[in-house]
Amino acid sequence: MRNQQYEVAFKDLSEAAQSNPELMPALIDLAWGLSRGDVKLTEELAQIKTERTRIVFAKLLARNGKAQEAIAQFGGAGNIPETLRRELTDQLIGKGAFKEAFEVWKSIQPTVPESGPSIYDGGFEGTLSFGESGFAWRVPRNLQATSIAQDTSQPHSGAKNLRIDFNGDANGGISQYVALEPSRRYKINFAARSQDVVTGGLPYILVSTPSGSFQPLGRSAPLPKGTSAWQPYSFEFMTPPGISAVLLSLVRESCSSSPCPIFGSVSLDSFSIEQLK
């Protein structure tokens, strides 16, 4: 290696990595550094031919912002466990490669439509868990003065809805990345109701850019104070050029003072999205 006889050196190193899989990430990382980020040369030096090496290389490419190349390696790896698909999805999302991340994530979610925009599990019928990733509903682990659960007592549609109970200075709620096309107009629809809501900063649904500089794109009307029956809500927004996903979130309006407590319950259901002409 010191004499720049890379092909001979990597042949020996590859044999060592084949006998001890724990060495494979270091081998590929070494090839990546020596090739100065050249995908094809790295593949040749590290002899990336097997399912295992393609998966390791795909993860390295995703970490370095090479989304298309990561997808190509991932596609050539054959039958890949769901845990690795989720890991690659989150790596791509972390690099802002939402279009490629959604393609990987769809491979483990058979209910996602093949075409057209969609909000995943807009009726909250599936399992809801803390720390969810990908393009499913995200429930933060560090919720403050807030509890979130699925409710079957009186859904707007289907068998369940989402119930959010507030009990103090709450710091937020659920969110979901939604894969969309750039420079398109969309409409969000959902239903909500309130029970004994008291606050100076009401909750509402916000659509914003997903990463980098925060940019609000559209929002719903505030959810009502007090107690209300199910009410339909809708609002429109435009995706900026170059943006292939948005973040859909439950947030709160600002208060005139701090802290800004909220008490009571809000229920959400029947989320959907449509592209407008």
PyMOL commands that set and color helices and strands:
alter all, ss='L'
color gray80, all
select helices_A, chain A and resi 6-19+21-34+39-45+51-63+67-75+82-94+98-106
alter helices_A, ss='H'
color red, helices_A
select strands_A, chain A and resi 146-151+161-168+175-179+185-199+203-208+216-219+231-238+245-252+262-276
alter strands_A, ss='S'
color yellow, strands_A
deselect
rebuild
show_as cartoon
